[in-house]
Amino acid sequence: MKYYEVNEPYYALIKAENKEIARDEYIAHVANDEDGTLIDSIEEIQSDYAIAKYSRTVSEDGLEIPLNEILNNIRSDINMVLIVDGNLA
């Protein structure tokens, strides 16, 4: 699995097999791609950086995410959005 960041129009940290799947996850869970330029906004990032950033994130309730949930999400082979822009909550 690889890790991707999107900063515009809304921030997201995504774990996906490839950039195209990351785009699909973003559209499904964050925002649409009205102008068709989202793929250009998706950047692959180092796994260490992504894992550290994800581990410091709080849940929608403002609570710390349990360590076992973080580890399960990182270790799984499921494509997923790990962090979503707080302005969307």
A tleap script that builds the chain and sets N, CA, C and O, in Angstrom:
source leaprc.protein.ff14SB
mol = sequence {
  NMET LYS TYR TYR GLU VAL ASN GLU PRO TYR
  TYR ALA LEU ILE LYS ALA GLU ASN LYS GLU
  ILE ALA ARG ASP GLU TYR ILE ALA HIE VAL
  ALA ASN ASP GLU ASP GLY THR LEU ILE ASP
  SER ILE GLU GLU ILE GLN SER ASP TYR ALA
  ILE ALA LYS TYR SER ARG THR VAL SER GLU
  ASP GLY LEU GLU ILE PRO LEU ASN GLU ILE
  LEU ASN ASN ILE ARG SER ASP ILE ASN MET
  VAL LEU ILE VAL ASP GLY ASN LEU CALA
}
set mol.1.N position { 0.833 -1.181 0.000 }
set mol.1.CA position { 0.000 0.000 0.000 }
set mol.1.C position { 0.877 1.243 0.000 }
set mol.1.O position { 1.995 1.249 0.515 }
set mol.2.N position { 0.337 2.275 -0.586 }
set mol.2.CA position { 1.021 3.556 -0.647 }
set mol.2.C position { 0.159 4.590 0.065 }
set mol.2.O position { -1.014 4.353 0.351 }
set mol.3.N position { 0.758 5.732 0.343 }
set mol.3.CA position { 0.057 6.801 1.040 }
set mol.3.C position { 0.077 8.052 0.176 }
set mol.3.O position { 1.071 8.373 -0.476 }
set mol.4.N position { -1.058 8.749 0.193 }
set mol.4.CA position { -1.229 9.927 -0.648 }
set mol.4.C position { -1.847 11.056 0.166 }
set mol.4.O position { -2.670 10.829 1.053 }
set mol.5.N position { -1.430 12.277 -0.158 }
set mol.5.CA position { -2.020 13.469 0.432 }
set mol.5.C position { -2.683 14.289 -0.656 }
set mol.5.O position { -2.196 14.385 -1.782 }
set mol.6.N position { -3.804 14.874 -0.285 }
set mol.6.CA position { -4.496 15.839 -1.136 }
set mol.6.C position { -4.662 17.080 -0.276 }
set mol.6.O position { -5.110 16.984 0.867 }
set mol.7.N position { -4.308 18.239 -0.806 }
set mol.7.CA position { -4.452 19.475 -0.043 }
set mol.7.C position { -5.592 20.358 -0.533 }
set mol.7.O position { -6.105 21.176 0.230 }
set mol.8.N position { -5.992 20.210 -1.769 }
set mol.8.CA position { -7.063 21.021 -2.349 }
set mol.8.C position { -8.039 20.148 -3.099 }
set mol.8.O position { -7.577 19.242 -3.792 }
set mol.9.N position { -9.309 20.326 -3.031 }
set mol.9.CA position { -9.973 21.420 -2.325 }
set mol.9.C position { -10.054 21.213 -0.815 }
set mol.9.O position { -10.196 22.185 -0.073 }
set mol.10.N position { -9.968 19.967 -0.341 }
set mol.10.CA position { -9.948 19.666 1.084 }
set mol.10.C position { -8.822 18.681 1.367 }
set mol.10.O position { -8.509 17.821 0.543 }
set mol.11.N position { -8.219 18.819 2.546 }
set mol.11.CA position { -7.119 17.937 2.913 }
set mol.11.C position { -7.622 16.517 3.141 }
set mol.11.O position { -8.708 16.308 3.682 }
set mol.12.N position { -6.819 15.548 2.722 }
set mol.12.CA position { -7.072 14.139 3.040 }
set mol.12.C position { -5.758 13.376 2.989 }
set mol.12.O position { -4.874 13.678 2.188 }
set mol.13.N position { -5.651 12.386 3.860 }
set mol.13.CA position { -4.561 11.425 3.844 }
set mol.13.C position { -5.196 10.091 3.498 }
set mol.13.O position { -6.105 9.627 4.186 }
set mol.14.N position { -4.710 9.476 2.424 }
set mol.14.CA position { -5.339 8.278 1.883 }
set mol.14.C position { -4.325 7.158 1.759 }
set mol.14.O position { -3.183 7.369 1.351 }
set mol.15.N position { -4.768 5.961 2.122 }
set mol.15.CA position { -3.965 4.754 1.928 }
set mol.15.C position { -4.615 3.999 0.776 }
set mol.15.O position { -5.794 3.650 0.842 }
set mol.16.N position { -3.834 3.745 -0.292 }
set mol.16.CA position { -4.400 3.091 -1.467 }
set mol.16.C position { -3.317 2.359 -2.249 }
set mol.16.O position { -2.123 2.603 -2.073 }
set mol.17.N position { -3.760 1.465 -3.107 }
set mol.17.CA position { -2.830 0.699 -3.938 }
set mol.17.C position { -2.131 1.569 -4.968 }
set mol.17.O position { -0.966 1.337 -5.294 }
set mol.18.N position { -2.841 2.578 -5.487 }
set mol.18.CA position { -2.259 3.464 -6.497 }
set mol.18.C position { -2.990 4.796 -6.505 }
set mol.18.O position { -3.986 4.971 -5.803 }
set mol.19.N position { -2.499 5.721 -7.290 }
set mol.19.CA position { -3.026 7.082 -7.332 }
set mol.19.C position { -4.477 7.127 -7.809 }
set mol.19.O position { -5.265 7.935 -7.317 }
set mol.20.N position { -4.830 6.274 -8.753 }
set mol.20.CA position { -6.189 6.269 -9.276 }
set mol.20.C position { -7.183 5.803 -8.210 }
set mol.20.O position { -8.280 6.351 -8.099 }
set mol.21.N position { -6.799 4.798 -7.432 }
set mol.21.CA position { -7.672 4.335 -6.353 }
set mol.21.C position { -7.756 5.399 -5.264 }
set mol.21.O position { -8.818 5.593 -4.673 }
set mol.22.N position { -6.654 6.088 -4.993 }
set mol.22.CA position { -6.672 7.191 -4.026 }
set mol.22.C position { -7.666 8.256 -4.478 }
set mol.22.O position { -8.409 8.807 -3.666 }
set mol.23.N position { -7.674 8.538 -5.758 }
set mol.23.CA position { -8.630 9.510 -6.317 }
set mol.23.C position { -10.064 9.034 -6.089 }
set mol.23.O position { -10.919 9.817 -5.676 }
set mol.24.N position { -10.326 7.777 -6.353 }
set mol.24.CA position { -11.663 7.218 -6.159 }
set mol.24.C position { -12.094 7.293 -4.690 }
set mol.24.O position { -13.244 7.616 -4.393 }
set mol.25.N position { -11.174 6.995 -3.782 }
set mol.25.CA position { -11.467 7.071 -2.347 }
set mol.25.C position { -11.787 8.510 -1.939 }
set mol.25.O position { -12.703 8.756 -1.154 }
set mol.26.N position { -11.021 9.449 -2.479 }
set mol.26.CA position { -11.254 10.860 -2.174 }
set mol.26.C position { -12.644 11.270 -2.638 }
set mol.26.O position { -13.386 11.903 -1.888 }
set mol.27.N position { -12.995 10.922 -3.846 }
set mol.27.CA position { -14.313 11.273 -4.390 }
set mol.27.C position { -15.431 10.618 -3.576 }
set mol.27.O position { -16.460 11.246 -3.327 }
set mol.28.N position { -15.243 9.384 -3.167 }
set mol.28.CA position { -16.267 8.662 -2.421 }
set mol.28.C position { -16.460 9.186 -0.994 }
set mol.28.O position { -17.570 9.137 -0.463 }
set mol.29.N position { -15.376 9.692 -0.366 }
set mol.29.CA position { -15.447 10.016 1.055 }
set mol.29.C position { -15.174 11.471 1.413 }
set mol.29.O position { -15.440 11.882 2.542 }
set mol.30.N position { -14.648 12.260 0.477 }
set mol.30.CA position { -14.273 13.623 0.834 }
set mol.30.C position { -15.015 14.653 -0.022 }
set mol.30.O position { -15.851 15.394 0.494 }
set mol.31.N position { -14.722 14.705 -1.297 }
set mol.31.CA position { -15.350 15.694 -2.183 }
set mol.31.C position { -15.260 15.193 -3.616 }
set mol.31.O position { -14.452 14.321 -3.935 }
set mol.32.N position { -16.099 15.754 -4.472 }
set mol.32.CA position { -16.082 15.327 -5.872 }
set mol.32.C position { -14.965 16.005 -6.648 }
set mol.32.O position { -14.218 16.824 -6.113 }
set mol.33.N position { -14.870 15.651 -7.898 }
set mol.33.CA position { -13.819 16.150 -8.790 }
set mol.33.C position { -14.485 16.888 -9.951 }
set mol.33.O position { -14.391 16.473 -11.106 }
set mol.34.N position { -15.156 17.986 -9.619 }
set mol.34.CA position { -15.958 18.717 -10.602 }
set mol.34.C position { -15.179 19.144 -11.833 }
set mol.34.O position { -15.678 19.039 -12.953 }
set mol.35.N position { -13.966 19.622 -11.634 }
set mol.35.CA position { -13.208 20.135 -12.780 }
set mol.35.C position { -12.241 19.121 -13.383 }
set mol.35.O position { -11.541 19.433 -14.347 }
set mol.36.N position { -12.195 17.906 -12.826 }
set mol.36.CA position { -11.357 16.854 -13.386 }
set mol.36.C position { -9.869 16.998 -13.154 }
set mol.36.O position { -9.075 16.344 -13.830 }
set mol.37.N position { -9.471 17.842 -12.210 }
set mol.37.CA position { -8.045 18.071 -11.960 }
set mol.37.C position { -7.549 17.446 -10.659 }
set mol.37.O position { -6.390 17.631 -10.288 }
set mol.38.N position { -8.401 16.717 -9.972 }
set mol.38.CA position { -8.023 16.134 -8.684 }
set mol.38.C position { -6.777 15.272 -8.787 }
set mol.38.O position { -5.908 15.342 -7.918 }
set mol.39.N position { -6.673 14.470 -9.819 }
set mol.39.CA position { -5.528 13.559 -9.961 }
set mol.39.C position { -4.202 14.313 -9.905 }
set mol.39.O position { -3.199 13.759 -9.456 }
set mol.40.N position { -4.183 15.571 -10.356 }
set mol.40.CA position { -2.966 16.385 -10.320 }
set mol.40.C position { -2.645 16.887 -8.914 }
set mol.40.O position { -1.514 17.288 -8.640 }
set mol.41.N position { -3.637 16.866 -8.023 }
set mol.41.CA position { -3.453 17.358 -6.652 }
set mol.41.C position { -3.033 16.262 -5.683 }
set mol.41.O position { -2.716 16.542 -4.527 }
set mol.42.N position { -3.030 15.023 -6.143 }
set mol.42.CA position { -2.712 13.888 -5.273 }
set mol.42.C position { -1.212 13.630 -5.324 }
set mol.42.O position { -0.638 13.417 -6.392 }
set mol.43.N position { -0.583 13.653 -4.141 }
set mol.43.CA position { 0.860 13.429 -4.070 }
set mol.43.C position { 1.169 12.214 -3.205 }
set mol.43.O position { 0.649 12.083 -2.097 }
set mol.44.N position { 2.015 11.333 -3.713 }
set mol.44.CA position { 2.454 10.191 -2.918 }
set mol.44.C position { 3.433 10.697 -1.864 }
set mol.44.O position { 4.286 11.538 -2.145 }
set mol.45.N position { 3.299 10.172 -0.647 }
set mol.45.CA position { 4.179 10.572 0.450 }
set mol.45.C position { 4.813 9.333 1.076 }
set mol.45.O position { 4.339 8.216 0.865 }
set mol.46.N position { 5.862 9.524 1.832 }
set mol.46.CA position { 6.572 8.432 2.501 }
set mol.46.C position { 5.677 7.802 3.567 }
set mol.46.O position { 4.925 8.505 4.243 }
set mol.47.N position { 5.756 6.503 3.715 }
set mol.47.CA position { 4.903 5.796 4.675 }
set mol.47.C position { 5.190 6.239 6.114 }
set mol.47.O position { 4.260 6.366 6.909 }
set mol.48.N position { 6.449 6.474 6.459 }
set mol.48.CA position { 6.777 6.896 7.825 }
set mol.48.C position { 6.090 8.214 8.173 }
set mol.48.O position { 5.551 8.372 9.268 }
set mol.49.N position { 6.116 9.150 7.242 }
set mol.49.CA position { 5.464 10.446 7.440 }
set mol.49.C position { 3.952 10.254 7.597 }
set mol.49.O position { 3.344 10.836 8.496 }
set mol.50.N position { 3.351 9.446 6.732 }
set mol.50.CA position { 1.909 9.219 6.769 }
set mol.50.C position { 1.487 8.567 8.082 }
set mol.50.O position { 0.496 8.970 8.691 }
set mol.51.N position { 2.235 7.567 8.512 }
set mol.51.CA position { 1.898 6.859 9.746 }
set mol.51.C position { 2.036 7.790 10.954 }
set mol.51.O position { 1.183 7.782 11.843 }
set mol.52.N position { 3.088 8.578 10.990 }
set mol.52.CA position { 3.268 9.530 12.091 }
set mol.52.C position { 2.135 10.549 12.112 }
set mol.52.O position { 1.601 10.863 13.177 }
set mol.53.N position { 1.771 11.059 10.961 }
set mol.53.CA position { 0.702 12.056 10.884 }
set mol.53.C position { -0.631 11.445 11.316 }
set mol.53.O position { -1.382 12.056 12.077 }
set mol.54.N position { -0.915 10.253 10.833 }
set mol.54.CA position { -2.159 9.580 11.190 }
set mol.54.C position { -2.219 9.296 12.690 }
set mol.54.O position { -3.279 9.428 13.301 }
set mol.55.N position { -1.105 8.911 13.281 }
set mol.55.CA position { -1.090 8.566 14.707 }
set mol.55.C position { -1.321 9.783 15.603 }
set mol.55.O position { -1.638 9.631 16.782 }
set mol.56.N position { -1.167 10.970 15.061 }
set mol.56.CA position { -1.358 12.202 15.840 }
set mol.56.C position { -2.722 12.843 15.609 }
set mol.56.O position { -3.008 13.920 16.131 }
set mol.57.N position { -3.542 12.186 14.841 }
set mol.57.CA position { -4.855 12.717 14.495 }
set mol.57.C position { -5.868 12.317 15.559 }
set mol.57.O position { -5.738 11.276 16.203 }
set mol.58.N position { -6.873 13.158 15.730 }
set mol.58.CA position { -7.962 12.829 16.639 }
set mol.58.C position { -9.204 12.454 15.824 }
set mol.58.O position { -9.313 12.789 14.644 }
set mol.59.N position { -10.118 11.769 16.461 }
set mol.59.CA position { -11.345 11.339 15.803 }
set mol.59.C position { -12.278 12.531 15.585 }
set mol.59.O position { -11.983 13.648 16.012 }
set mol.60.N position { -13.406 12.281 14.914 }
set mol.60.CA position { -14.399 13.338 14.689 }
set mol.60.C position { -14.910 13.902 16.008 }
set mol.60.O position { -15.334 15.056 16.062 }
set mol.61.N position { -14.876 13.098 17.082 }
set mol.61.CA position { -15.327 13.525 18.402 }
set mol.61.C position { -14.266 14.304 19.159 }
set mol.61.O position { -14.506 14.763 20.276 }
set mol.62.N position { -13.086 14.455 18.555 }
set mol.62.CA position { -11.990 15.144 19.216 }
set mol.62.C position { -11.215 14.259 20.173 }
set mol.62.O position { -10.403 14.745 20.962 }
set mol.63.N position { -11.466 12.949 20.103 }
set mol.63.CA position { -10.790 12.011 20.989 }
set mol.63.C position { -9.600 11.373 20.286 }
set mol.63.O position { -9.566 11.264 19.061 }
set mol.64.N position { -8.640 10.960 21.077 }
set mol.64.CA position { -7.479 10.258 20.541 }
set mol.64.C position { -7.923 8.924 19.948 }
set mol.64.O position { -8.720 8.208 20.554 }
set mol.65.N position { -7.409 8.591 18.766 }
set mol.65.CA position { -7.736 7.318 18.132 }
set mol.65.C position { -6.961 6.221 18.854 }
set mol.65.O position { -5.749 6.345 19.032 }
set mol.66.N position { -7.637 5.147 19.274 }
set mol.66.CA position { -6.937 4.066 19.980 }
set mol.66.C position { -5.816 3.470 19.128 }
set mol.66.O position { -5.959 3.307 17.916 }
set mol.67.N position { -4.709 3.152 19.778 }
set mol.67.CA position { -3.537 2.626 19.084 }
set mol.67.C position { -3.862 1.364 18.283 }
set mol.67.O position { -3.369 1.199 17.167 }
set mol.68.N position { -4.682 0.478 18.834 }
set mol.68.CA position { -5.005 -0.751 18.099 }
set mol.68.C position { -5.776 -0.446 16.812 }
set mol.68.O position { -5.613 -1.153 15.817 }
set mol.69.N position { -6.608 0.589 16.816 }
set mol.69.CA position { -7.326 0.987 15.595 }
set mol.69.C position { -6.348 1.548 14.562 }
set mol.69.O position { -6.453 1.237 13.375 }
set mol.70.N position { -5.415 2.358 15.003 }
set mol.70.CA position { -4.400 2.905 14.098 }
set mol.70.C position { -3.602 1.778 13.461 }
set mol.70.O position { -3.418 1.751 12.244 }
set mol.71.N position { -3.127 0.847 14.286 }
set mol.71.CA position { -2.335 -0.267 13.765 }
set mol.71.C position { -3.147 -1.139 12.816 }
set mol.71.O position { -2.639 -1.549 11.772 }
set mol.72.N position { -4.391 -1.427 13.159 }
set mol.72.CA position { -5.241 -2.237 12.279 }
set mol.72.C position { -5.436 -1.557 10.929 }
set mol.72.O position { -5.375 -2.215 9.890 }
set mol.73.N position { -5.670 -0.256 10.934 }
set mol.73.CA position { -5.870 0.470 9.678 }
set mol.73.C position { -4.599 0.518 8.839 }
set mol.73.O position { -4.662 0.394 7.616 }
set mol.74.N position { -3.459 0.694 9.474 }
set mol.74.CA position { -2.187 0.743 8.758 }
set mol.74.C position { -1.829 -0.622 8.182 }
set mol.74.O position { -1.330 -0.713 7.061 }
set mol.75.N position { -2.078 -1.667 8.934 }
set mol.75.CA position { -1.697 -3.016 8.513 }
set mol.75.C position { -2.656 -3.643 7.500 }
set mol.75.O position { -2.278 -4.573 6.787 }
set mol.76.N position { -3.865 -3.156 7.430 }
set mol.76.CA position { -4.859 -3.785 6.551 }
set mol.76.C position { -4.535 -3.533 5.080 }
set mol.76.O position { -3.808 -2.601 4.737 }
set mol.77.N position { -5.082 -4.372 4.237 }
set mol.77.CA position { -4.914 -4.231 2.793 }
set mol.77.C position { -6.100 -3.524 2.158 }
set mol.77.O position { -6.321 -3.633 0.952 }
set mol.78.N position { -6.851 -2.809 2.955 }
set mol.78.CA position { -8.035 -2.104 2.466 }
set mol.78.C position { -7.661 -0.665 2.133 }
set mol.78.O position { -6.996 0.010 2.918 }
set mol.79.N position { -8.095 -0.201 0.962 }
set mol.79.CA position { -7.916 1.192 0.587 }
set mol.79.C position { -8.827 2.026 1.479 }
set mol.79.O position { -9.990 1.674 1.678 }
set mol.80.N position { -8.309 3.129 2.020 }
set mol.80.CA position { -9.140 3.945 2.902 }
set mol.80.C position { -8.606 5.356 3.072 }
set mol.80.O position { -7.416 5.621 2.901 }
set mol.81.N position { -9.517 6.251 3.414 }
set mol.81.CA position { -9.168 7.604 3.796 }
set mol.81.C position { -8.855 7.565 5.274 }
set mol.81.O position { -9.692 7.150 6.075 }
set mol.82.N position { -7.669 7.989 5.643 }
set mol.82.CA position { -7.249 7.961 7.041 }
set mol.82.C position { -7.564 9.263 7.765 }
set mol.82.O position { -7.971 9.256 8.927 }
set mol.83.N position { -7.373 10.385 7.066 }
set mol.83.CA position { -7.634 11.699 7.661 }
set mol.83.C position { -8.439 12.522 6.664 }
set mol.83.O position { -8.168 12.516 5.463 }
set mol.84.N position { -9.432 13.229 7.190 }
set mol.84.CA position { -10.240 14.127 6.370 }
set mol.84.C position { -10.162 15.528 6.973 }
set mol.84.O position { -10.112 15.679 8.193 }
set mol.85.N position { -10.154 16.525 6.139 }
set mol.85.CA position { -10.138 17.918 6.554 }
set mol.85.C position { -11.156 18.146 7.667 }
set mol.85.O position { -12.324 17.783 7.526 }
set mol.86.N position { -10.722 18.737 8.758 }
set mol.86.CA position { -11.592 19.003 9.899 }
set mol.86.C position { -12.743 19.928 9.573 }
set mol.86.O position { -13.758 19.901 10.268 }
set mol.87.N position { -12.624 20.742 8.543 }
set mol.87.CA position { -13.704 21.648 8.158 }
set mol.87.C position { -14.905 20.911 7.583 }
set mol.87.O position { -15.983 21.490 7.452 }
set mol.88.N position { -14.728 19.638 7.238 }
set mol.88.CA position { -15.824 18.862 6.666 }
set mol.88.C position { -16.607 18.096 7.724 }
set mol.88.O position { -17.677 17.562 7.433 }
set mol.89.N position { -16.095 18.037 8.930 }
set mol.89.CA position { -16.742 17.243 9.991 }
set mol.89.C position { -18.014 17.882 10.488 }
set mol.89.O position { -18.672 17.339 11.375 }
savepdb mol mol.pdb
quit
